[in-house]
């Protein structure tokens, strides 16, 4: 626990120093604290060891490319991810064990191809990209590249699946239900309207008090 607290404290000091160097606001370090830490030769910059690549750099591109060519000759396609799911579920077994490494290789070259297309540092070159393209590898499009317009065909198909029995135009727009508060106000208005109509009907049916009725009810007749 003490080592954890010390490690957290040291990490906070280094982060604060980085912020101070960048001109950012920080309250962790003062000039006095920096001088005290320098007196004990505190290491501000920690040199990290480079992480090992998960793409197994020991395997050369040519070797994995050869396995990919062999995979296509056997299966007739390059859908290694689809077969990988079957292999994991035990539904099938790869013809060669090395084929299990192809999904990782495909993910790696697709990532590097995006960097190559954007002009950023990568592990591929034009020859390797062309080799994979001619083999039939499908590349991902960059996020900033516009997609091809289908003229609304996809949306129409989606609406048709939602309501296949409607002839002609396959989609009928439905009005959304009113909010609870609006629905409650509408009910109150309807109740008031019904009550007003009942009162008006009751007044129409009520007899007018004349001289004859006034005598019966012992109500003096109106003075003319």
C-alpha positions as CSV (number, residue, x, y, z in Angstrom):
1,X,0.0,0.0,0.0
2,X,2.8,2.4,0.8
3,X,4.5,1.7,-2.5
4,X,1.2,2.4,-4.3
5,X,0.8,5.7,-2.5
6,X,4.4,6.6,-3.3
7,X,4.0,5.7,-7.0
8,X,0.8,7.8,-7.2
9,X,2.5,10.7,-5.5
10,X,5.5,10.5,-7.9
11,X,3.2,10.2,-10.9
12,X,1.3,13.3,-9.9
13,X,4.6,15.3,-9.5
14,X,5.7,14.3,-13.0
15,X,2.3,15.2,-14.5
16,X,2.4,18.6,-12.8
17,X,5.9,19.3,-14.1
18,X,4.8,18.4,-17.7
19,X,1.8,20.8,-17.3
20,X,4.2,23.5,-16.0
21,X,6.5,23.1,-18.9
22,X,3.5,23.4,-21.3
23,X,2.4,26.6,-19.6
24,X,-0.8,25.0,-18.2
25,X,-2.2,25.9,-14.8
26,X,-1.3,23.6,-12.0
27,X,-1.2,23.9,-8.3
28,X,0.7,20.7,-7.4
29,X,4.2,22.2,-7.8
30,X,5.8,25.5,-6.7
31,X,9.3,26.7,-7.4
32,X,10.2,25.9,-3.8
33,X,9.0,22.3,-4.1
34,X,10.9,21.9,-7.4
35,X,14.1,23.1,-5.8
36,X,13.7,20.6,-2.9
37,X,13.1,17.7,-5.2
38,X,16.1,18.7,-7.3
39,X,18.3,18.5,-4.2
40,X,17.5,14.8,-3.9
41,X,18.0,14.2,-7.7
42,X,14.4,13.5,-8.4
43,X,13.9,12.1,-11.8
44,X,11.4,14.2,-13.7
45,X,11.4,12.4,-17.1
46,X,10.9,8.7,-16.9
47,X,12.2,6.8,-19.9
48,X,9.8,4.1,-20.8
49,X,10.7,1.0,-22.6
50,X,9.2,0.7,-26.1
51,X,6.2,-1.5,-26.1
52,X,6.4,-4.8,-27.9
53,X,4.4,-4.8,-31.1
54,X,1.3,-7.0,-31.0
55,X,1.7,-7.7,-34.7
56,X,4.7,-10.0,-34.2
57,X,7.4,-8.1,-36.0
58,X,9.4,-11.3,-36.1
59,X,7.1,-12.6,-38.8
60,X,8.0,-11.1,-42.2
61,X,5.5,-9.6,-44.5
62,X,6.4,-12.0,-47.3
63,X,5.8,-15.0,-45.1
64,X,2.3,-13.9,-44.0
65,X,1.5,-12.8,-47.5
66,X,2.4,-16.3,-48.7
67,X,0.1,-17.8,-46.1
68,X,-2.7,-15.5,-47.3
69,X,-2.2,-16.6,-50.9
70,X,-2.4,-20.2,-49.8
71,X,-5.6,-19.5,-47.8
72,X,-7.3,-18.0,-50.8
73,X,-6.3,-21.0,-53.0
74,X,-7.9,-23.4,-50.5
75,X,-11.0,-21.5,-49.5
76,X,-11.5,-19.3,-52.6
77,X,-11.9,-16.0,-50.6
78,X,-10.1,-13.8,-48.0
79,X,-12.8,-13.7,-45.3
80,X,-10.5,-14.8,-42.6
81,X,-12.5,-13.1,-39.8
82,X,-15.6,-15.1,-40.7
83,X,-13.8,-18.4,-40.5
84,X,-12.0,-17.3,-37.3
85,X,-15.5,-17.1,-35.6
86,X,-16.2,-20.7,-36.8
87,X,-12.9,-21.9,-35.5
88,X,-13.4,-20.4,-32.1
89,X,-16.9,-21.9,-31.8
90,X,-15.5,-25.3,-32.9
91,X,-17.7,-25.4,-36.0
92,X,-14.7,-26.0,-38.2
93,X,-10.9,-26.4,-38.1
94,X,-8.4,-24.5,-40.2
95,X,-6.6,-26.5,-42.9
96,X,-3.3,-25.1,-41.4
97,X,-2.7,-23.8,-37.9
98,X,-0.9,-20.8,-39.3
99,X,-4.2,-19.6,-40.7
100,X,-5.3,-18.7,-37.2
101,X,-2.7,-15.8,-37.4
102,X,-4.2,-14.4,-40.6
103,X,-7.0,-12.3,-38.9
104,X,-4.3,-10.4,-36.9
105,X,-2.2,-9.9,-40.0
106,X,-5.2,-8.6,-42.0
107,X,-6.1,-6.2,-39.2
108,X,-2.5,-5.0,-39.1
109,X,-2.1,-4.4,-42.9
110,X,-5.5,-2.6,-43.1
111,X,-4.4,-0.2,-40.3
112,X,-1.1,0.4,-41.9
113,X,-2.7,0.9,-45.3
114,X,-4.9,3.8,-43.9
115,X,-1.7,5.4,-42.6
116,X,0.0,4.9,-46.0
117,X,-3.0,6.5,-47.7
118,X,-2.9,9.5,-45.3
119,X,0.9,9.9,-45.9
120,X,1.8,9.0,-42.3
121,X,4.6,6.7,-41.2
122,X,3.7,3.1,-41.7
123,X,5.2,-0.4,-42.3
124,X,3.9,-0.7,-45.8
125,X,5.0,0.6,-49.2
126,X,3.3,1.0,-52.5
127,X,4.5,-2.4,-53.7
128,X,3.1,-4.2,-50.7
129,X,-0.2,-2.3,-50.9
130,X,-0.5,-3.2,-54.6
131,X,0.3,-6.9,-53.9
132,X,-2.5,-7.1,-51.3
133,X,-5.0,-5.2,-53.5
134,X,-4.4,-7.4,-56.5
135,X,-4.9,-10.5,-54.3
136,X,-8.3,-9.1,-53.4
137,X,-7.9,-7.5,-50.0
138,X,-10.7,-4.9,-49.4
139,X,-9.5,-1.7,-47.8
140,X,-11.3,0.5,-45.3
141,X,-12.2,4.0,-46.3
142,X,-10.9,6.9,-44.2
143,X,-13.4,8.5,-41.9
144,X,-13.1,11.8,-43.8
145,X,-13.8,10.3,-47.2
146,X,-17.4,10.8,-48.4
147,X,-19.5,7.6,-49.0
148,X,-21.1,6.9,-52.3
149,X,-24.8,8.0,-52.4
150,X,-27.3,5.3,-53.2
151,X,-30.0,7.8,-54.0
152,X,-32.1,6.9,-51.0
153,X,-32.4,3.3,-52.1
154,X,-31.2,2.0,-48.8
155,X,-33.8,4.1,-46.9
156,X,-36.6,2.9,-49.2
157,X,-35.7,-0.7,-48.7
158,X,-35.6,-0.2,-44.9
159,X,-39.0,1.4,-44.9
160,X,-40.4,-1.3,-47.2
161,X,-39.2,-4.0,-44.7
162,X,-41.0,-2.1,-41.9
163,X,-44.3,-2.1,-43.7
164,X,-44.4,-4.6,-46.6
165,X,-48.2,-4.8,-47.0
166,X,-48.8,-1.2,-48.0
167,X,-49.1,-1.0,-51.8
168,X,-47.4,1.8,-53.8
169,X,-45.1,3.8,-51.7
170,X,-44.0,1.4,-49.0
171,X,-43.9,3.8,-46.1
172,X,-46.6,5.5,-44.2
173,X,-45.5,8.1,-41.7
174,X,-47.2,7.8,-38.3
175,X,-47.7,10.7,-36.1
176,X,-45.9,10.4,-32.8
177,X,-48.1,10.3,-29.7
178,X,-48.6,13.6,-27.9
179,X,-46.6,14.3,-24.8
180,X,-48.3,13.2,-21.5
181,X,-48.9,16.8,-20.4
182,X,-50.4,17.8,-23.7
183,X,-52.6,14.7,-23.7
184,X,-53.8,15.5,-20.2
185,X,-54.7,19.0,-21.2
186,X,-56.6,17.8,-24.2
187,X,-58.7,15.4,-22.0
188,X,-59.5,18.2,-19.6
189,X,-60.7,20.4,-22.5
190,X,-62.9,17.6,-23.8
191,X,-64.4,17.1,-20.3
192,X,-65.2,20.8,-20.0
193,X,-66.7,20.9,-23.4
194,X,-69.0,18.0,-22.6
195,X,-70.0,19.6,-19.3
196,X,-70.9,22.9,-21.1
197,X,-73.0,21.0,-23.7
198,X,-74.9,19.2,-21.0
199,X,-75.6,22.4,-19.1
200,X,-76.8,24.1,-22.3
201,X,-79.1,21.2,-23.1
202,X,-80.5,21.3,-19.6
203,X,-81.3,25.0,-19.9
204,X,-83.1,24.4,-23.2
205,X,-85.3,21.6,-21.7
206,X,-86.2,23.6,-18.5
207,X,-89.8,25.1,-18.8
208,X,-90.3,28.9,-18.8
209,X,-92.2,30.0,-15.7
210,X,-95.5,31.8,-16.8
211,X,-98.6,32.9,-15.0
212,X,-100.1,29.4,-14.7
213,X,-96.9,27.8,-13.6
214,X,-96.2,30.7,-11.2
215,X,-99.5,30.1,-9.4
216,X,-98.7,26.4,-9.0
217,X,-95.2,27.1,-7.7
218,X,-96.5,30.0,-5.6
219,X,-94.1,32.3,-7.4
220,X,-95.4,35.8,-8.2
221,X,-95.8,36.4,-11.9
222,X,-93.4,38.9,-13.5
223,X,-94.6,42.5,-13.6
224,X,-95.2,43.7,-17.1
